[in-house]
């Protein structure tokens, strides 16, 4: 249960009306984060009440909620207030959320992009440096996918980069092929496969360009060094 003394106000103003709820600051931030979908609204609220002025304890009238939300269900209205309104986060919370989202964006770019001049992935540090040089900002409340595109556009003036998938031919000993399916699926998609007369298994796998080295290392690991991989 959220301690009401530690709760903060989430506020939404619309159509000349003001709505406030008392929320746990961390859970409210997680609820608003599109990358986190395991937080339920009941856990976020300190009290299941929609206020006109939370500090005074003035509750919002039903007609105001109908006017703006077409709804008087407290939980449904609270979701709208959090998702579309403003949460009074502390400066440290904002910094923590920004850093978490920044790392997620960088890791996705490093995983799925390559240097088109070499065909190789960019090191994470190079992507970080390009972001710092271009001063591209990270919004803690926007999705990773949305911000990846913003960052890519910004850092292209500093480093040659593009998102690309590659096709890799893989040959594995038959003794380990059965266990390889779940591992390969974490990297990409098996486009076709075939068992050979010598008992080995071959496949063509499509993976993000940035994980080629990791993929090759993993194939050799699970096969005891007997894997063969080649970009086609």
KOLDODO-642153 format. One line per field, with one value per atom (N, C-alpha, C): residue in one letter; atom name; x, y, z. Coordinates in Angstrom, 2 decimals. Each point is the difference from the previous one (the first is absolute). Layout:
N
code: c(A; ...)
site: c(CA; ...)
xx: c(X; ...)
yy: c(Y; ...)
zz: c(Z; ...)
! end
This chain:
232
code: c(X; X; X; X; X; X; X; X; X; X; X; X; X; X; X; X; X; X; X; X; X; X; X; X; X; X; X; X; X; X; X; X; X; X; X; X; X; X; X; X; X; X; X; X; X; X; X; X; X; X; X; X; X; X; X; X; X; X; X; X; X; X; X; X; X; X; X; X; X; X; X; X; X; X; X; X; X; X; X; X; X; X; X; X; X; X; X; X; X; X; X; X; X; X; X; X; X; X; X; X; X; X; X; X; X; X; X; X; X; X; X; X; X; X; X; X; X; X; X; X; X; X; X; X; X; X; X; X; X; X; X; X; X; X; X; X; X; X; X; X; X; X; X; X; X; X; X; X; X; X; X; X; X; X; X; X; X; X; X; X; X; X; X; X; X; X; X; X; X; X; X; X; X; X; X; X; X; X; X; X; X; X; X; X; X; X; X; X; X; X; X; X; X; X; X; X; X; X; X; X; X; X; X; X; X; X; X; X; X; X; X; X; X; X; X; X; X; X; X; X; X; X; X; X; X; X; X; X; X; X; X; X; X; X; X; X; X; X; X; X; X; X; X; X; X; X; X; X; X; X; X; X; X; X; X; X; X; X; X; X; X; X; X; X; X; X; X; X; X; X; X; X; X; X; X; X; X; X; X; X; X; X; X; X; X; X; X; X; X; X; X; X; X; X; X; X; X; X; X; X; X; X; X; X; X; X; X; X; X; X; X; X; X; X; X; X; X; X; X; X; X; X; X; X; X; X; X; X; X; X; X; X; X; X; X; X; X; X; X; X; X; X; X; X; X; X; X; X; X; X; X; X; X; X; X; X; X; X; X; X; X; X; X; X; X; X; X; X; X; X; X; X; X; X; X; X; X; X; X; X; X; X; X; X; X; X; X; X; X; X; X; X; X; X; X; X; X; X; X; X; X; X; X; X; X; X; X; X; X; X; X; X; X; X; X; X; X; X; X; X; X; X; X; X; X; X; X; X; X; X; X; X; X; X; X; X; X; X; X; X; X; X; X; X; X; X; X; X; X; X; X; X; X; X; X; X; X; X; X; X; X; X; X; X; X; X; X; X; X; X; X; X; X; X; X; X; X; X; X; X; X; X; X; X; X; X; X; X; X; X; X; X; X; X; X; X; X; X; X; X; X; X; X; X; X; X; X; X; X; X; X; X; X; X; X; X; X; X; X; X; X; X; X; X; X; X; X; X; X; X; X; X; X; X; X; X; X; X; X; X; X; X; X; X; X; X; X; X; X; X; X; X; X; X; X; X; X; X; X; X; X; X; X; X; X; X; X; X; X; X; X; X; X; X; X; X; X; X; X; X; X; X; X; X; X; X; X; X; X; X; X; X; X; X; X; X; X; X; X; X; X; X; X; X; X; X; X; X; X; X; X; X; X; X; X; X; X; X; X; X; X; X; X; X; X; X; X; X; X; X; X; X; X; X; X; X; X; X; X; X; X; X; X; X; X; X; X; X; X; X; X; X; X; X; X; X; X; X; X; X; X; X; X; X; X; X; X; X; X; X; X; X; X; X; X; X; X; X; X; X; X; X; X; X; X; X; X; X; X; X; X; X; X; X; X; X)
site: c(N; CA; C; N; CA; C; N; CA; C; N; CA; C; N; CA; C; N; CA; C; N; CA; C; N; CA; C; N; CA; C; N; CA; C; N; CA; C; N; CA; C; N; CA; C; N; CA; C; N; CA; C; N; CA; C; N; CA; C; N; CA; C; N; CA; C; N; CA; C; N; CA; C; N; CA; C; N; CA; C; N; CA; C; N; CA; C; N; CA; C; N; CA; C; N; CA; C; N; CA; C; N; CA; C; N; CA; C; N; CA; C; N; CA; C; N; CA; C; N; CA; C; N; CA; C; N; CA; C; N; CA; C; N; CA; C; N; CA; C; N; CA; C; N; CA; C; N; CA; C; N; CA; C; N; CA; C; N; CA; C; N; CA; C; N; CA; C; N; CA; C; N; CA; C; N; CA; C; N; CA; C; N; CA; C; N; CA; C; N; CA; C; N; CA; C; N; CA; C; N; CA; C; N; CA; C; N; CA; C; N; CA; C; N; CA; C; N; CA; C; N; CA; C; N; CA; C; N; CA; C; N; CA; C; N; CA; C; N; CA; C; N; CA; C; N; CA; C; N; CA; C; N; CA; C; N; CA; C; N; CA; C; N; CA; C; N; CA; C; N; CA; C; N; CA; C; N; CA; C; N; CA; C; N; CA; C; N; CA; C; N; CA; C; N; CA; C; N; CA; C; N; CA; C; N; CA; C; N; CA; C; N; CA; C; N; CA; C; N; CA; C; N; CA; C; N; CA; C; N; CA; C; N; CA; C; N; CA; C; N; CA; C; N; CA; C; N; CA; C; N; CA; C; N; CA; C; N; CA; C; N; CA; C; N; CA; C; N; CA; C; N; CA; C; N; CA; C; N; CA; C; N; CA; C; N; CA; C; N; CA; C; N; CA; C; N; CA; C; N; CA; C; N; CA; C; N; CA; C; N; CA; C; N; CA; C; N; CA; C; N; CA; C; N; CA; C; N; CA; C; N; CA; C; N; CA; C; N; CA; C; N; CA; C; N; CA; C; N; CA; C; N; CA; C; N; CA; C; N; CA; C; N; CA; C; N; CA; C; N; CA; C; N; CA; C; N; CA; C; N; CA; C; N; CA; C; N; CA; C; N; CA; C; N; CA; C; N; CA; C; N; CA; C; N; CA; C; N; CA; C; N; CA; C; N; CA; C; N; CA; C; N; CA; C; N; CA; C; N; CA; C; N; CA; C; N; CA; C; N; CA; C; N; CA; C; N; CA; C; N; CA; C; N; CA; C; N; CA; C; N; CA; C; N; CA; C; N; CA; C; N; CA; C; N; CA; C; N; CA; C; N; CA; C; N; CA; C; N; CA; C; N; CA; C; N; CA; C; N; CA; C; N; CA; C; N; CA; C; N; CA; C; N; CA; C; N; CA; C; N; CA; C; N; CA; C; N; CA; C; N; CA; C; N; CA; C; N; CA; C; N; CA; C; N; CA; C; N; CA; C; N; CA; C; N; CA; C; N; CA; C; N; CA; C; N; CA; C; N; CA; C; N; CA; C; N; CA; C; N; CA; C; N; CA; C; N; CA; C; N; CA; C; N; CA; C; N; CA; C; N; CA; C; N; CA; C; N; CA; C; N; CA; C; N; CA; C; N; CA; C; N; CA; C; N; CA; C; N; CA; C; N; CA; C; N; CA; C; N; CA; C; N; CA; C; N; CA; C; N; CA; C; N; CA; C; N; CA; C; N; CA; C; N; CA; C; N; CA; C; N; CA; C; N; CA; C; N; CA; C; N; CA; C; N; CA; C; N; CA; C; N; CA; C; N; CA; C; N; CA; C; N; CA; C; N; CA; C; N; CA; C)
xx: c(0.84; -0.84; 0.88; -0.34; 0.76; -0.21; 1.10; -0.09; -0.43; -1.13; -0.55; 0.93; 0.81; 0.92; 1.16; 0.27; 1.09; -0.51; -1.31; -0.58; 0.23; 0.00; 0.11; -1.26; -0.15; -1.20; 0.27; -0.91; -0.04; -1.20; 0.20; -1.03; -0.26; -1.27; -0.40; -1.01; 0.26; -0.94; -0.51; -1.32; -0.61; -1.41; -0.38; -1.36; -0.38; 0.99; -0.28; -0.16; 0.29; -0.12; 1.38; 0.15; 1.26; -0.28; 0.85; -0.15; 1.33; -0.03; 1.21; -0.20; 1.08; -0.02; 1.29; -0.01; 1.18; 0.60; 1.28; 0.63; 1.36; 0.42; 1.38; 0.90; 1.03; 0.80; 0.70; 0.55; 0.71; -0.96; -1.09; -0.96; -0.72; -0.26; -0.65; 0.91; 1.29; 0.96; 0.07; -0.01; 0.02; -1.27; -1.14; -1.28; -0.02; 0.60; 0.02; 1.03; 0.96; 1.06; -0.53; 0.04; -0.54; 0.75; 1.23; 0.76; -0.36; -0.78; -0.36; -1.52; -0.42; -1.44; -0.51; 0.78; -0.40; -0.47; -0.22; -0.46; -1.50; -0.74; -1.46; -0.36; -1.05; -0.37; -0.35; -0.58; -0.36; 1.22; 1.15; 1.22; 0.60; -0.33; 0.58; -0.67; -1.30; -0.78; 0.16; 0.15; 0.00; -1.42; -0.92; -1.44; -0.74; -1.05; -0.76; -1.04; 0.52; -0.84; 0.56; -0.90; 0.40; -0.31; 1.04; -0.16; -0.04; -0.69; 0.11; 1.21; 0.21; 1.16; 0.40; 1.04; 0.37; 0.45; 0.69; 0.49; -1.13; -1.09; -1.16; -0.96; 0.20; -0.90; -1.29; -0.05; -1.21; -0.06; -1.07; -0.13; -0.58; 0.27; -0.49; -1.44; -0.90; -1.39; -0.14; -1.02; -0.22; -0.20; -0.69; -0.27; 1.28; 1.00; 1.28; 0.72; -0.08; 0.65; -0.71; -1.32; -0.76; 0.38; 0.14; 0.34; 1.34; 0.99; 1.35; 0.29; -0.42; 0.37; -1.16; -1.20; -1.19; -0.07; 0.41; 0.11; 0.12; -0.56; 0.16; 0.71; 0.46; 0.72; 1.37; 0.24; 1.20; 1.27; 0.06; 1.22; 0.26; -1.06; 0.18; 0.41; -0.61; 0.35; 1.44; 0.38; 1.36; 1.04; -0.30; 0.92; 0.21; -1.09; 0.09; 0.82; -0.20; 0.74; 1.50; 0.38; 1.42; 0.59; -0.70; 0.55; 0.02; -0.98; -0.09; 0.34; 0.10; 0.25; 1.44; 0.22; 1.34; 0.19; 1.14; 0.34; 1.11; -0.17; 0.99; 1.18; 0.81; 1.15; 1.11; 0.79; 1.17; 1.08; 0.95; 1.09; 0.79; 0.20; 0.76; -0.77; -1.31; -0.81; 0.11; -0.08; 0.11; 1.35; 1.06; 1.34; 0.13; -0.53; 0.08; -0.76; -1.19; -0.81; 0.66; 0.58; 0.68; 1.18; 0.76; 1.17; -0.40; -1.03; -0.49; -0.44; -0.74; -0.49; 1.16; 0.97; 1.16; 0.76; 0.21; 0.71; -0.78; -1.32; -0.83; 0.08; -0.01; 0.11; 1.36; 1.06; 1.35; 0.16; -0.48; 0.15; -0.77; -1.17; -0.76; 0.71; 0.55; 0.73; 1.24; 0.73; 1.20; -0.34; -1.15; -0.40; -0.45; -0.69; -0.66; 0.62; 1.06; 0.59; 1.41; 0.47; 1.36; 0.62; 1.31; 0.71; -0.03; -0.73; -0.12; 1.32; 0.99; 1.31; 0.80; -0.26; 0.75; -0.88; -1.32; -0.91; 0.02; 0.71; 0.14; -0.82; -0.36; -0.75; 0.88; -0.63; 0.71; 0.12; 1.15; 0.09; -0.96; -0.46; -0.93; 0.60; 1.29; 0.65; -0.04; 0.14; -0.04; -1.38; -1.03; -1.38; -0.23; 0.48; -0.13; 0.68; 1.21; 0.75; -0.73; -0.56; -0.73; -1.23; -0.66; -1.17; 0.40; 1.13; 0.46; 0.41; 0.65; 0.45; -1.16; -1.06; -1.17; -1.00; 0.22; -0.86; -1.47; -0.22; -1.36; -0.60; -1.24; -0.65; -0.85; -0.03; -0.82; -1.20; -1.18; -1.23; -0.35; -0.02; -0.25; -1.38; -0.93; -1.36; -0.33; 0.93; -0.25; 0.59; -0.56; 0.44; 1.41; 0.66; 1.34; -0.01; -0.94; -0.05; -0.15; -0.84; -0.21; 1.28; 0.72; 1.19; 1.21; 0.01; 1.08; 0.06; -1.16; -0.04; 0.50; -0.35; 0.46; 1.52; 0.52; 1.44; 0.76; -0.50; 0.66; 0.14; -1.08; 0.02; 1.05; 0.14; 0.95; 1.45; 0.29; 1.41; 0.54; -0.88; 0.47; 0.98; -0.05; 0.93; 1.39; 0.09; 1.28; 0.61; -0.83; 0.51; -0.87; 0.60; -0.81; -0.73; -1.30; -0.77; -1.32; -0.43; -1.33; -0.46; -1.31; -0.58; -0.01; 0.45; 0.05; -0.07; -0.72; -0.01; 0.86; 0.69; 0.84; -0.47; 0.30; -0.30; 1.28; -0.07; 1.17; -0.30; 0.89; -0.10; 0.69; -0.68; 0.51; 0.04; 1.09; 0.08; 0.36; -0.81; 0.25; -0.01; 0.76; -0.09; -1.42; -0.45; -1.37; -0.25; 1.04; -0.16; -0.41; 0.27; -0.36; -1.10; -0.38; -0.97; -1.33; -0.44; -1.30; -0.06; 1.09; 0.04; 0.26; 0.34; 0.38; -1.19; -1.16; -1.15; -0.36; -0.13; -0.42; 1.08; 1.27; 1.09; 0.02; -0.15; 0.02; -1.18; -1.15; -1.19; 0.17; 0.93; 0.27; 0.80; 0.69; 0.78; -0.79; -0.80; -0.71; -0.97; -0.12; -1.03; 0.63; -0.39; 0.47; -0.84; 0.66; -0.72; -0.21; 1.01; -0.16; 1.04; -0.22; 0.88; -0.02; 1.04; 0.10; 0.97; -0.35; 0.89; 0.84; 1.30; 0.91; 0.20; 0.52; 0.21; 1.02; 0.93; 0.98; -0.53; -1.29; -0.62; 0.07; 0.69; 0.07; -1.26; -0.18; -1.17; 0.45; -0.59; 0.34; -1.26; 0.21; -1.14; 0.47; -0.95; 0.24; -0.78; 0.70; -0.58; 0.13; -1.07; 0.04; 0.14; 1.05; 0.27; 0.32; -0.15; 0.43; 1.49; 0.40; 1.39; 0.95; -0.45; 0.87; 0.33; -0.64; 0.24; 0.75; 0.61; 0.69; 1.07; 0.84; 1.08; -0.54; -0.99; -0.60; -0.64; -0.65; -0.63; 1.04; 1.08; 1.05; 0.61; 0.25; 0.57; -0.93; -1.31; -0.97; -0.11; 0.03; -0.08; 1.21; 1.17; 1.20; -0.04; -0.59; -0.10; -0.87; -1.18; -0.92; 0.44; 0.89; 0.46; 1.38; 0.59; 1.35; 1.04; -0.28; 0.94; -0.19; -1.05; -0.23; -1.00; -0.44; -0.97; 0.69; -0.74; 0.47; -1.04; 0.43; -0.92; 0.60; -0.88; 0.46; -1.11; 0.30; -0.98; -0.18; -1.25; -0.29; -0.77)
yy: c(-1.20; 1.20; 1.25; 0.95; 1.24; 0.83; 0.46; 0.88; 1.38; 0.47; 1.27; 1.18; -0.14; 1.08; 0.10; -1.08; -0.02; 0.14; 0.08; 0.09; 1.39; 0.04; 1.27; 0.17; 1.18; 0.31; -0.20; -0.71; -0.05; 0.85; 0.88; 0.99; 0.05; 0.19; 0.21; 1.14; 0.97; 1.09; -0.05; 0.05; -0.10; 0.58; 0.68; 0.55; 0.88; 0.72; 0.88; -0.71; -1.28; -0.78; -0.48; -0.20; -0.51; -1.28; -1.00; -1.29; -0.40; -0.48; -0.41; -1.35; -0.77; -1.26; -0.08; -0.75; -0.21; -1.35; 0.01; -1.21; -0.24; -1.25; -0.35; 0.51; 0.77; 0.61; -1.01; -1.05; -0.99; -0.84; -0.46; -0.83; 0.80; 1.28; 0.85; 0.17; 0.19; 0.12; -1.29; -1.14; -1.29; -0.21; 0.41; -0.17; 0.81; 1.17; 0.89; -0.45; -0.81; -0.47; -1.06; 0.24; -0.97; -1.32; -0.04; -1.24; -0.90; 0.53; -0.79; -0.18; -1.25; -0.26; -0.91; -0.12; -0.90; 0.74; 1.33; 0.78; 0.24; -0.32; 0.19; 1.29; 0.63; 1.33; -0.02; -1.11; -0.07; 0.15; -0.50; 0.10; 1.40; 0.77; 1.33; 1.02; -0.15; 1.01; -0.11; 1.15; 0.04; -0.11; 0.65; -0.12; -0.04; -0.75; -0.12; 1.12; 1.21; 1.20; 0.95; 0.61; 1.04; 1.34; 0.83; 1.29; 1.15; 1.04; 1.28; 0.76; -0.14; 0.58; -0.97; -0.78; -1.04; 0.56; 1.14; 0.58; 0.44; 0.47; 0.42; -1.15; -1.12; -1.14; 0.15; 0.98; 0.21; -1.04; -0.79; -1.04; 0.58; -0.69; 0.45; -0.45; 0.87; -0.39; -0.92; -0.84; -0.95; 0.70; 1.14; 0.66; 0.49; 0.37; 0.43; -1.19; -1.17; -1.19; -0.47; 0.09; -0.36; 0.95; 1.27; 1.01; -0.28; -0.41; -0.19; -1.44; -0.95; -1.40; -0.86; 0.55; -0.79; -1.25; 0.17; -1.15; 0.51; -0.75; 0.36; -1.10; -1.02; -1.09; 0.52; -0.03; 0.59; -0.59; -1.32; -0.64; 0.37; 0.05; 0.36; 1.46; 0.86; 1.43; 0.19; -0.73; 0.11; -0.39; -1.03; -0.40; 1.15; 0.67; 1.12; 1.15; 0.26; 1.09; -0.28; -1.23; -0.35; 0.03; -0.59; -0.12; 1.32; 0.85; 1.24; 1.25; -0.15; 1.16; 0.15; 0.74; 0.33; -0.61; -0.69; -0.59; 0.82; 0.38; 0.83; -0.85; -0.49; -0.82; 0.86; -0.64; 0.69; 0.07; 0.89; 0.14; -1.30; -0.69; -1.26; -1.08; -0.05; -0.97; 0.22; 1.25; 0.31; -0.41; 0.27; -0.38; -1.52; -0.71; -1.47; -0.58; 0.53; -0.49; 0.31; 1.18; 0.39; -0.91; -0.30; -0.84; -1.42; -0.52; -1.34; -0.06; 1.00; 0.03; 0.22; 0.82; 0.26; -1.29; -0.80; -1.27; -0.97; -0.01; -0.87; 0.41; 1.31; 0.51; -0.36; 0.24; -0.31; -1.48; -0.85; -1.44; -0.49; 0.58; -0.39; 0.43; 1.21; 0.48; -0.86; -0.32; -0.82; -1.40; -0.50; -1.36; -0.06; 1.02; -0.11; 0.82; 0.75; 0.84; -0.46; 0.47; -0.27; 1.28; -0.04; 1.01; -0.44; 0.68; -0.45; 0.00; 0.71; 0.03; -1.27; -0.65; -1.21; -1.24; 0.22; -1.13; -0.52; 0.68; -0.44; 0.89; -0.55; 0.83; 1.07; 1.08; 1.05; -0.41; 0.24; -0.22; 0.93; -0.45; 0.79; 1.37; 0.04; 1.26; 1.00; -0.46; 0.90; 0.62; -0.79; 0.51; 1.02; -0.33; 0.93; 1.33; -0.07; 1.22; 0.85; -0.65; 0.73; 0.68; -0.67; 0.61; 1.21; -0.12; 1.13; 1.18; -0.28; 1.07; 0.73; -0.73; 0.63; 0.53; -0.34; 0.48; -0.39; -1.17; -0.48; -0.34; 0.41; -0.18; -1.26; -0.64; -1.19; 0.37; -0.37; 0.24; -1.28; 0.03; -1.22; -0.60; 0.79; -0.49; -0.47; 0.15; -0.47; -1.39; -0.76; -1.38; -0.05; -1.13; -0.20; 0.10; -0.68; 0.00; 1.41; 0.79; 1.37; 0.82; -0.18; 0.80; -0.51; -1.28; -0.53; 0.75; 0.24; 0.71; 1.44; 0.64; 1.37; 0.03; -0.95; -0.06; -0.33; -0.96; -0.36; 1.21; 0.75; 1.19; 0.99; 0.13; 0.97; -0.43; -1.29; -0.42; -0.35; -0.04; -0.28; 1.06; 1.19; 1.04; -0.22; -0.93; -0.27; -1.33; -1.01; -1.32; -0.61; -0.76; -0.70; -1.16; -0.02; -1.01; -0.25; -1.24; -0.34; -1.30; -0.15; -1.25; -1.00; -1.20; -1.01; -1.39; -0.90; -1.41; -0.75; -1.02; -0.80; -1.45; -0.73; -1.43; -0.78; -0.94; -0.79; -1.47; -0.66; -1.45; -0.65; -0.98; -0.67; -1.50; -0.63; -1.46; -0.43; -0.90; -0.51; -1.52; -0.62; -1.46; -0.40; -1.12; -0.44; -0.19; -0.31; -0.27; 1.23; 1.19; 1.21; 0.81; -0.40; 0.78; 0.15; -1.06; 0.06; 1.07; 0.21; 1.01; 1.41; 0.07; 1.30; 0.87; -0.62; 0.76; 1.17; -0.27; 1.05; 1.08; -0.39; 0.97; 0.90; -0.62; 0.77; 0.97; -0.42; 0.86; 1.28; 0.00; 1.21; 1.02; -0.49; 0.89; 0.48; -0.89; 0.37; -1.07; -0.16; -0.87; -1.02; -1.25; -1.05; 0.06; 0.26; 0.13; -1.35; -0.85; -1.39; -0.87; -1.29; -0.96; -1.33; -0.79; -1.28; -0.92; -1.27; -1.00; -0.59; -0.14; -0.55; -1.50; -0.64; -1.45; -0.39; 0.90; -0.33; 0.23; 0.37; 0.21; 1.42; 0.87; 1.40; 0.75; 1.15; 0.84; 1.33; 0.43; 1.32; 0.86; 1.29; 0.93; 1.36; 0.78; 1.41; 0.80; 0.85; 0.77; 1.48; 0.76; 1.45; 0.63; 0.79; 0.62; 1.49; 0.81; 1.40; 0.08; 0.98; 0.12; 0.15; 0.63; 0.29; -1.18; -1.16; -1.14; -1.13; 0.29; -1.06; -0.69; 0.78; -0.59; -0.82; 0.54; -0.73; -1.31; 0.06; -1.19; -1.07; 0.41; -0.97; -0.64; 0.83; -0.51; -1.00; 0.31; -0.88; -1.33; 0.05; -1.25; -0.89; 0.61; -0.78; -0.53; 0.79; -0.44; -1.24; 0.03; -1.14; -1.24; 0.19; -1.14; -0.47; 0.59; -0.38; 0.38; 1.07; 0.46; -0.59; -0.82; -0.68; 0.71; 1.19; 0.72; 0.67; 0.14; 0.77; 1.09; 1.23; 1.11; 0.86; 0.52; 0.85; 0.93; 1.29; 0.97; -0.23; -0.05; -0.26; 1.17)
zz: c(0.00; 0.00; 0.00; -0.82; -0.09; 1.26; 0.59; 1.17; -0.47; 0.50; -0.47; 0.31; 1.05; 0.35; -0.99; -0.72; -0.97; -1.44; -0.15; -1.34; -0.60; -1.33; -0.71; -0.85; -0.58; -0.78; -1.49; -0.64; -1.46; -0.41; -0.98; -0.33; -1.51; -0.33; -1.39; -0.05; -0.88; -0.21; -1.43; -0.15; -1.33; 0.04; -1.09; -0.13; 1.19; 0.54; 1.12; 1.33; 0.05; 1.23; 0.44; 1.32; 0.54; 0.79; -0.24; 0.67; 0.61; 1.24; 0.69; 0.68; 0.07; 0.75; 0.81; 1.08; 0.83; -0.36; -0.38; -0.53; 0.62; -0.05; 0.35; -1.13; 0.29; -1.07; -0.91; 0.57; -0.80; -0.84; 0.62; -0.73; -1.08; 0.27; -1.01; -1.21; 0.25; -1.09; -0.80; 0.70; -0.70; -0.81; 0.57; -0.70; -1.28; 0.03; -1.16; -1.04; 0.42; -0.88; -0.96; -1.33; -0.95; -0.03; 0.56; 0.00; 1.20; 0.93; 1.18; 0.03; -0.11; -0.09; 1.12; 1.08; 1.08; 1.25; -0.12; 1.15; -0.13; 1.05; -0.05; 0.74; -0.47; 0.50; 1.48; 0.49; 1.42; 0.90; -0.46; 0.80; -0.03; -1.03; -0.17; 0.92; 0.20; 0.72; 1.51; 0.65; 1.47; 0.53; -0.70; 0.30; -1.32; -0.06; -1.25; -0.07; -0.17; -0.05; -1.05; -0.77; -0.94; 0.66; 0.12; 0.67; -1.01; 0.42; -0.70; 0.55; 1.30; 0.67; 1.12; -0.23; 0.95; 1.34; 0.00; 1.25; 0.91; -0.62; 0.78; 0.26; -0.70; 0.15; -0.78; -0.93; -0.81; -1.11; -0.01; -1.02; -1.29; -1.08; -1.30; -0.19; -0.45; -0.22; -1.22; 0.04; -1.10; -1.33; 0.01; -1.28; -0.67; 0.80; -0.57; -0.64; 0.67; -0.56; -1.27; 0.00; -1.21; -1.14; 0.31; -1.01; -0.68; 0.79; -0.54; -0.38; 0.81; -0.21; -0.51; 0.03; -0.33; 0.87; 1.26; 0.90; 1.43; 0.96; 1.41; 0.79; -0.72; 0.66; 0.46; 1.29; 0.58; -0.62; -0.14; -0.50; -1.46; -0.79; -1.42; -0.15; 0.79; -0.05; 0.48; 1.05; 0.52; -1.05; -0.79; -1.08; -0.98; -0.34; -0.95; 0.59; 1.28; 0.65; -0.02; 0.30; 0.01; -1.40; -0.95; -1.36; -0.77; 0.25; -0.78; 0.80; 1.31; 0.85; 0.41; 1.07; 0.48; 1.39; 0.17; 1.29; 0.63; 1.24; 0.68; 0.49; -0.94; 0.36; 0.61; 0.85; 0.53; -1.09; 0.19; -0.97; -0.13; 1.12; -0.04; -0.74; 0.19; -0.74; -1.50; -0.40; -1.43; -0.55; 0.77; -0.45; -0.12; 0.99; -0.02; -1.18; -0.26; -1.11; -1.33; -0.11; -1.23; -0.28; 1.04; -0.18; -0.40; 0.64; -0.35; -1.46; -0.43; -1.38; -0.97; 0.38; -0.86; -0.29; 1.03; -0.18; -0.88; 0.14; -0.83; -1.47; -0.25; -1.37; -0.59; 0.75; -0.48; -0.31; 0.89; -0.21; -1.22; -0.24; -1.18; -1.28; 0.02; -1.18; -0.24; 1.07; -0.14; -0.50; 0.41; -0.39; -1.46; -0.48; -1.29; -1.12; 0.29; -1.04; -0.37; -1.14; -0.44; -0.56; -0.16; -0.76; -1.46; -0.88; -1.38; -0.77; 0.52; -0.66; 0.25; 1.14; 0.35; 0.10; 0.15; 0.21; 1.41; 0.89; 1.39; 0.94; 1.16; 0.97; 0.61; 0.45; 0.73; 1.46; 0.63; 1.45; 0.74; 1.14; 0.81; 0.32; 0.33; 0.38; -1.14; -1.23; -1.15; -0.15; 0.24; -0.08; 1.12; 1.20; 1.13; -0.30; -0.54; -0.30; -1.04; -1.02; -1.04; 0.58; 0.94; 0.65; 0.83; 0.70; 0.82; -0.88; -1.11; -0.89; -0.66; -0.30; -0.65; 1.02; 1.28; 1.09; -0.21; -0.55; -0.19; 1.37; 0.22; 1.30; 0.03; 1.16; 0.20; 0.87; -0.46; 0.75; 0.76; 1.34; 0.76; -0.21; -0.57; -0.16; -1.41; -0.94; -1.37; -0.17; -0.93; -0.20; -0.57; 0.21; -0.54; -1.52; -0.65; -1.46; -0.56; 0.63; -0.46; 0.11; 1.10; 0.22; -0.75; -0.34; -0.83; -1.32; -0.59; -1.27; 0.13; 1.11; 0.25; 0.17; 0.76; 0.24; -1.28; -0.76; -1.26; -0.92; -0.12; -0.87; 0.48; 1.32; 0.56; -0.19; 0.25; 0.02; -1.38; -1.00; -1.37; -0.50; 0.58; -0.43; 0.60; 0.98; 0.66; -0.42; -0.20; -0.36; -1.10; -0.92; -1.01; 0.67; -0.10; 0.71; -0.68; 0.01; -0.49; 0.63; 0.10; 0.49; -1.14; 0.30; -1.05; 0.61; -0.69; 0.36; -1.01; 0.48; -0.89; 0.05; -1.07; -0.06; 0.22; 0.92; 0.36; -0.22; -0.74; -0.16; 1.20; 0.60; 1.19; -0.23; 0.39; 0.03; 1.40; 0.58; 1.34; 0.00; 0.90; 0.14; 0.40; -0.53; 0.32; 1.47; 0.76; 1.44; 0.79; -0.53; 0.75; -0.69; -1.20; -0.77; 0.72; 0.66; 0.68; 1.06; 0.71; 1.05; -0.54; -1.28; -0.58; -0.37; -0.22; -0.50; 0.92; 1.30; 0.93; 0.12; -0.10; 0.09; -1.23; -1.17; -1.24; -0.06; 0.51; -0.04; 0.80; 0.96; 0.78; -0.82; -1.01; -0.87; -1.20; -0.58; -1.22; -0.45; -1.31; -0.57; -0.94; 0.16; -0.90; -1.28; -1.13; -1.27; -0.67; 0.07; -0.48; 0.66; -0.03; 0.67; -0.72; 0.24; -0.70; 0.73; 0.09; 0.57; -1.12; 0.25; -1.00; 0.19; -1.03; 0.05; 1.07; 0.31; 1.04; 1.40; 0.12; 1.31; 0.51; -0.72; 0.43; -0.40; 0.62; -0.25; -0.55; -1.11; -0.56; -0.05; 0.11; -0.03; -0.48; -0.48; -0.30; 1.02; 0.72; 1.10; -0.29; 0.23; -0.15; 1.38; 0.18; 1.30; -0.18; 1.07; -0.08; -0.27; -0.82; -0.38; 1.16; 1.07; 1.12; 0.90; -0.21; 0.90; -0.69; -1.15; -0.74; 0.84; 0.66; 0.78; 1.16; 0.71; 1.12; -0.48; -1.18; -0.55; -0.32; -0.65; -0.35; 1.25; 1.00; 1.25; 0.67; -0.02; 0.66; -0.74; -1.34; -0.77; 0.29; 0.11; 0.32; 1.42; 0.89; 1.40; 0.13; -0.63; 0.18; -0.78; -0.98; -0.81; 0.38; 1.03; 0.38; -1.04; -0.73; -1.01; -1.37; -0.18; -1.28; -0.92; 0.37; -0.83; -1.18; -1.09; -1.14; -0.27; -0.11; -0.30; -1.11; -0.84; -1.11; -0.43; -0.09; -0.51; -1.50; -0.43; -1.42; -0.62)
! end
